[in-house]
Amino acid sequence: MAYTQNPDDIERRELAPGVFLRTMWGDKIMMSLVEIEAGAQVPMHSHPHEQAGMVLEGEFDFTIGGVTTRVKRGETYIIPGGVEHSVQANDRPSRALDIFSPPREDYMS
């Protein structure tokens, strides 16, 4: 088992047009490096997993539970399981690190 990974070596998959993920996971937790192109959107959705994250670069509008907030580099978010949320990118690319518990089986590939 490798205890360290370089995200550049992990297969990049497209979640939605212009939204790309690289995921790493253990038994009880998952990280996802999210790259969002300018103008891209993650449609409204929910899942039973808790989700927390931090904006690494750029900024985007995050709607969580019906409230829209612009989140910027260094800011964090926490989404309880079952709460609807979506992302709307602005005019420049951004990156975020998402944490899920438990790991999302639909992201394991």
N, CA, C and O of each residue as an XYZ file, in Angstrom:
436
protein
N       0.838     -1.184      0.000
C       0.000      0.000      0.000
C       0.882      1.246      0.000
O       1.812      1.352      0.799
N       0.592      2.179     -0.888
C       1.326      3.446     -0.933
C       0.686      4.426      0.043
O      -0.526      4.639      0.013
N       1.495      5.013      0.897
C       0.983      5.974      1.877
C       1.014      7.401      1.364
O       0.417      8.290      1.971
N       1.698      7.631      0.264
C       1.733      8.960     -0.337
C       1.394      8.848     -1.816
O       1.608      7.808     -2.440
N       0.863      9.932     -2.365
C       0.519      9.955     -3.790
C       0.774     11.347     -4.342
O       0.650     12.340     -3.624
N       1.127     11.416     -5.605
C       1.222     12.666     -6.325
C      -0.073     12.812     -7.114
O      -0.362     11.970     -7.965
N      -0.865     13.856     -6.858
C      -2.142     14.001     -7.584
C      -1.978     13.977     -9.100
O      -2.890     13.549     -9.808
N      -0.822     14.432     -9.617
C      -0.602     14.418    -11.065
C      -0.571     13.000    -11.631
O      -0.780     12.806    -12.829
N      -0.311     12.004    -10.773
C      -0.262     10.610    -11.208
C      -1.623      9.911    -11.131
O      -1.752      8.757    -11.540
N      -2.625     10.601    -10.612
C      -3.964     10.015    -10.450
C      -4.817     10.379    -11.658
O      -4.820     11.523    -12.110
N      -5.535      9.396    -12.169
C      -6.381      9.632    -13.332
C      -7.384     10.736    -13.060
O      -8.039     10.754    -12.018
N      -7.496     11.639    -13.989
C      -8.432     12.771    -13.896
C      -9.728     12.375    -14.591
O      -9.709     11.905    -15.729
N     -10.853     12.566    -13.906
C     -12.138     12.239    -14.516
C     -13.039     13.455    -14.512
O     -12.945     14.301    -13.622
N     -13.917     13.548    -15.508
C     -14.811     14.696    -15.642
C     -16.123     14.414    -14.925
O     -16.842     13.475    -15.266
N     -16.423     15.238    -13.930
C     -17.659     15.107    -13.167
C     -18.821     15.759    -13.908
O     -19.913     15.196    -13.974
N     -18.588     16.926    -14.457
C     -19.554     17.694    -15.251
C     -18.714     18.460    -16.268
O     -17.497     18.546    -16.100
N     -19.318     19.018    -17.314
C     -18.504     19.752    -18.295
C     -17.647     20.825    -17.622
O     -18.165     21.741    -16.983
N     -16.328     20.697    -17.779
C     -15.404     21.667    -17.206
C     -15.085     21.472    -15.738
O     -14.438     22.328    -15.134
N     -15.529     20.353    -15.137
C     -15.260     20.059    -13.726
C     -14.559     18.707    -13.655
O     -15.122     17.686    -14.049
N     -13.322     18.707    -13.147
C     -12.493     17.504    -13.151
C     -12.077     17.117    -11.739
O     -11.824     17.981    -10.899
N     -12.009     15.807    -11.480
C     -11.669     15.273    -10.165
C     -10.467     14.348    -10.241
O     -10.248     13.662    -11.240
N      -9.699     14.344     -9.170
C      -8.675     13.332     -8.908
C      -8.937     12.886     -7.476
O      -8.833     13.697     -6.556
N      -9.273     11.620     -7.266
C      -9.682     11.162     -5.934
C      -8.678     10.194     -5.329
O      -8.037      9.403     -6.021
N      -8.567     10.290     -4.001
C      -7.720      9.420     -3.190
C      -8.570      9.000     -1.995
O      -9.325      9.820     -1.473
N      -8.473      7.736     -1.540
C      -9.323      7.312     -0.441
C      -8.681      6.232      0.405
O      -7.759      5.531     -0.010
N      -9.222      6.131      1.628
C      -8.882      5.065      2.558
C     -10.168      4.336      2.915
O     -11.132      4.362      2.150
N     -10.188      3.692      4.063
C     -11.374      2.943      4.471
C     -12.541      3.837      4.865
O     -13.695      3.492      4.608
N     -12.257      4.993      5.492
C     -13.328      5.812      6.066
C     -13.336      7.252      5.602
O     -14.173      8.035      6.051
N     -12.432      7.623      4.718
C     -12.353      9.012      4.269
C     -11.891      9.065      2.821
O     -11.181      8.176      2.351
N     -12.302     10.123      2.115
C     -11.919     10.315      0.719
C     -11.565     11.779      0.507
O     -12.226     12.670      1.041
N     -10.513     12.023     -0.280
C     -10.164     13.373     -0.721
C     -10.378     13.440     -2.224
O     -10.165     12.467     -2.948
N     -10.801     14.600     -2.668
C     -10.993     14.812     -4.085
C     -10.439     16.186     -4.444
O     -10.911     17.199     -3.928
N      -9.448     16.225     -5.319
C      -8.932     17.480     -5.835
C      -9.818     17.863     -7.009
O      -9.899     17.129     -7.995
N     -10.485     19.012     -6.908
C     -11.472     19.435     -7.897
C     -10.912     20.618     -8.682
O     -10.516     21.625     -8.095
N     -10.881     20.497     -9.998
C     -10.445     21.572    -10.886
C     -11.667     22.047    -11.657
O     -12.345     21.256    -12.312
N     -11.943     23.348    -11.575
C     -13.158     23.909    -12.161
C     -12.764     24.971    -13.183
O     -12.123     25.963    -12.836
N     -13.146     24.766    -14.434
C     -12.849     25.737    -15.483
C     -13.775     26.943    -15.359
O     -14.854     26.850    -14.774
N     -13.350     28.061    -15.908
C     -14.165     29.272    -15.901
C     -15.544     28.980    -16.487
O     -15.656     28.354    -17.542
N     -16.584     29.430    -15.805
C     -17.963     29.272    -16.285
C     -18.583     27.906    -16.074
O     -19.762     27.723    -16.380
N     -17.831     26.937    -15.561
C     -18.370     25.581    -15.371
C     -19.368     25.547    -14.216
O     -19.393     26.439    -13.368
N     -20.187     24.499    -14.203
C     -21.209     24.364    -13.176
C     -21.322     22.917    -12.722
O     -21.298     21.991    -13.532
N     -21.445     22.740    -11.410
C     -21.818     21.444    -10.839
C     -23.298     21.563    -10.520
O     -23.669     22.378     -9.676
N     -24.160     20.778    -11.166
C     -25.603     20.907    -10.955
C     -26.012     20.598     -9.508
O     -25.288     19.931     -8.769
N     -27.169     21.090     -9.135
C     -27.720     20.831     -7.809
C     -27.826     19.324     -7.597
O     -28.334     18.602     -8.455
N     -27.342     18.857     -6.446
C     -27.392     17.433     -6.122
C     -27.244     17.266     -4.615
O     -26.958     18.224     -3.897
N     -27.438     16.060     -4.157
C     -27.176     15.728     -2.753
C     -26.684     14.288     -2.694
O     -26.841     13.524     -3.646
N     -26.093     13.936     -1.575
C     -25.611     12.576     -1.343
C     -25.588     12.356      0.161
O     -25.577     13.329      0.916
N     -25.582     11.113      0.619
C     -25.635     10.854      2.063
C     -24.317     11.132      2.791
O     -24.282     11.124      4.021
N     -23.247     11.373      2.054
C     -21.922     11.579      2.645
C     -21.773     12.996      3.180
O     -22.286     13.944      2.586
N     -21.066     13.143      4.314
C     -20.656     14.473      4.747
C     -19.569     14.941      3.802
O     -18.762     14.145      3.322
N     -19.553     16.244      3.538
C     -18.551     16.811      2.643
C     -18.000     18.079      3.277
O     -18.755     18.927      3.754
N     -16.696     18.197      3.277
C     -16.040     19.416      3.736
C     -14.984     19.765      2.703
O     -14.516     18.890      1.974
N     -14.608     21.018      2.634
C     -13.594     21.378      1.662
C     -12.991     22.733      1.902
O     -13.397     23.483      2.789
N     -11.990     23.027      1.066
C     -11.296     24.317      1.105
C     -10.978     24.738     -0.316
O     -10.570     23.918     -1.138
N     -11.166     26.014     -0.605
C     -10.804     26.565     -1.905
C      -9.288     26.767     -1.912
O      -8.742     27.458     -1.052
N      -8.616     26.160     -2.886
C      -7.162     26.257     -3.001
C      -6.734     27.401     -3.910
O      -5.720     28.054     -3.665
N      -7.512     27.637     -4.958
C      -7.217     28.701     -5.922
C      -8.521     29.240     -6.468
O      -9.483     28.490     -6.635
N      -8.564     30.526     -6.747
C      -9.734     31.136     -7.366
C     -10.887     31.319     -6.410
O     -10.701     31.431     -5.199
N     -12.088     31.348     -6.974
C     -13.314     31.510     -6.202
C     -14.496     31.037     -7.042
O     -14.412     30.983     -8.269
N     -15.599     30.693     -6.374
C     -16.807     30.263     -7.064
C     -18.007     30.469     -6.152
O     -17.861     30.633     -4.941
N     -19.186     30.457     -6.747
C     -20.425     30.597     -5.984
C     -20.919     29.205     -5.614
O     -21.137     28.356     -6.479
N     -21.092     28.988     -4.316
C     -21.509     27.694     -3.792
C     -22.900     27.873     -3.192
O     -23.083     28.675     -2.277
N     -23.872     27.135     -3.699
C     -25.213     27.149     -3.122
C     -25.352     25.886     -2.281
O     -25.238     24.771     -2.789
N     -25.599     26.078     -0.988
C     -25.734     24.970     -0.047
C     -27.012     25.179      0.744
O     -27.162     26.192      1.427
N     -27.932     24.234      0.658
C     -29.182     24.350      1.395
C     -29.963     25.599      1.052
O     -30.621     26.171      1.921
N     -29.905     26.036     -0.200
C     -30.659     27.198     -0.656
C     -29.980     28.543     -0.420
O     -30.545     29.580     -0.769
N     -28.785     28.551      0.161
C     -28.045     29.788      0.422
C     -26.810     29.831     -0.477
O     -26.006     28.899     -0.476
N     -26.658     30.915     -1.246
C     -25.523     31.059     -2.147
C     -24.490     31.991     -1.523
O     -24.808     33.085     -1.057
N     -23.230     31.517     -1.531
C     -22.119     32.268     -0.976
C     -20.945     32.187     -1.934
O     -20.669     31.123     -2.488
N     -20.257     33.286     -2.132
C     -19.018     33.249     -2.920
C     -17.905     32.800     -1.975
O     -17.640     33.448     -0.963
N     -17.261     31.694     -2.312
C     -16.150     31.191     -1.503
C     -14.850     31.451     -2.261
O     -14.768     31.263     -3.475
N     -13.837     31.890     -1.508
C     -12.575     32.318     -2.097
C     -11.421     31.510     -1.527
O     -11.576     30.760     -0.563
N     -10.267     31.681     -2.142
C      -9.054     30.979     -1.725
C      -8.883     31.049     -0.204
O      -8.945     32.119      0.400
N      -8.664     29.867      0.395
C      -8.455     29.773      1.835
C      -9.718     29.594      2.643
O      -9.644     29.282      3.831
N     -10.886     29.785      2.030
C     -12.148     29.627      2.754
C     -12.611     28.176      2.688
O     -12.245     27.432      1.778
N     -13.418     27.791      3.667
C     -13.850     26.403      3.806
C     -15.370     26.291      3.758
O     -16.093     27.282      3.857
N     -15.828     25.057      3.605
C     -17.263     24.763      3.623
C     -17.468     23.373      4.210
O     -16.613     22.496      4.096
N     -18.629     23.197      4.845
C     -19.034     21.893      5.381
C     -20.478     21.672      4.980
O     -21.335     22.530      5.195
N     -20.743     20.506      4.390
C     -22.087     20.175      3.904
C     -22.523     18.879      4.573
O     -21.918     17.832      4.345
N     -23.574     18.939      5.401
C     -24.080     17.697      6.000
C     -24.638     16.770      4.919
O     -25.070     17.236      3.865
N     -24.630     15.485      5.171
C     -25.210     14.526      4.244
C     -26.674     14.859      3.976
O     -27.400     15.265      4.884
N     -27.101     14.687      2.739
C     -28.494     14.897      2.360
C     -28.865     16.328      2.016
O     -29.997     16.564      1.593
N     -27.966     17.299      2.174
C     -28.258     18.701      1.875
C     -27.915     18.987      0.416
O     -26.809     18.689     -0.036
N     -28.870     19.569     -0.324
C     -28.634     19.884     -1.736
C     -27.618     21.011     -1.868
O     -27.595     21.951     -1.074
N     -26.763     20.887     -2.914
C     -25.746     21.902     -3.160
C     -25.338     21.910     -4.627
O     -25.520     20.925     -5.343
N     -24.780     23.046     -5.064
C     -24.302     23.207     -6.436
C     -23.178     24.236     -6.438
O     -22.992     24.980     -5.475
N     -22.431     24.261     -7.544
C     -21.320     25.201     -7.703
C     -21.459     25.887     -9.053
O     -21.768     25.250    -10.060
N     -21.226     27.195     -9.059
C     -21.168     27.962    -10.301
C     -19.840     28.714    -10.324
O     -19.586     29.578     -9.485
N     -18.994     28.370    -11.302
C     -17.704     29.047    -11.435
C     -17.907     30.435    -12.014
O     -18.892     30.699    -12.703
N     -16.963     31.315    -11.724
C     -17.017     32.644    -12.326
C     -16.122     32.678    -13.561
O     -15.996     31.666    -14.251
N     -15.504     33.808    -13.852
C     -14.784     33.974    -15.114
C     -13.323     33.523    -15.098
O     -12.570     33.840    -16.019
N     -12.920     32.796    -14.072
C     -11.561     32.261    -14.045
C     -11.563     30.875    -13.412
O     -12.475     30.549    -12.651
N     -10.570     30.063    -13.710
C     -10.533     28.709    -13.152
C     -10.299     28.725    -11.647
O      -9.788     29.699    -11.094
N     -10.679     27.637    -10.997
C     -10.454     27.507     -9.562
C     -10.168     26.050     -9.224
O     -10.400     25.146    -10.026
N      -9.655     25.849     -8.009
C      -9.380     24.493     -7.511
C      -9.823     24.423     -6.063
O      -9.734     25.398     -5.317
N     -10.304     23.241     -5.683
C     -10.725     23.014     -4.298
C     -10.336     21.602     -3.890
O     -10.149     20.723     -4.731
N     -10.220     21.405     -2.597
C      -9.990     20.082     -2.046
C     -11.241     19.694     -1.277
O     -11.596     20.356     -0.302
N     -11.916     18.628     -1.704
C     -13.107     18.118     -1.020
C     -12.737     16.894     -0.198
O     -11.908     16.082     -0.609
N     -13.360     16.770      0.967
C     -13.198     15.616      1.845
C     -14.580     14.995      2.025
O     -15.547     15.706      2.298
N     -14.680     13.697      1.877
C     -15.947     12.990      2.052
C     -15.803     11.907      3.116
O     -14.771     11.243      3.216
N     -16.855     11.746      3.901
C     -16.911     10.637      4.850
C     -18.345     10.133      4.907
O     -19.266     10.917      5.135
N     -18.544      8.849      4.704
C     -17.562      7.861      4.251
C     -17.190      8.113      2.785
O     -17.790      8.969      2.135
N     -16.207      7.376      2.263
C     -15.845      7.541      0.851
C     -17.040      7.300     -0.071
O     -17.905      6.470      0.208
N     -17.062      8.038     -1.162
C     -18.124      7.878     -2.170
C     -17.749      6.759     -3.121
O     -16.782      6.874     -3.874
N     -18.503      5.687     -3.090
C     -18.202      4.544     -3.967
C     -18.311      4.938     -5.438
O     -17.605      4.382     -6.279
N     -19.196      5.899     -5.762
C     -19.355      6.303     -7.161
C     -18.134      7.074     -7.666
O     -18.014      7.273     -8.875
N     -17.223      7.516     -6.791
C     -16.010      8.207     -7.210
C     -14.801      7.279     -7.247
O     -13.725      7.683     -7.689
N     -14.963      6.058     -6.792
C     -13.846      5.101     -6.787
C     -13.785      4.398     -8.134
O     -14.716      3.697     -8.531
N     -12.695      4.597     -8.814
C     -12.543      3.913    -10.111
C     -11.103      3.598    -10.370
O     -10.774      3.024    -11.408
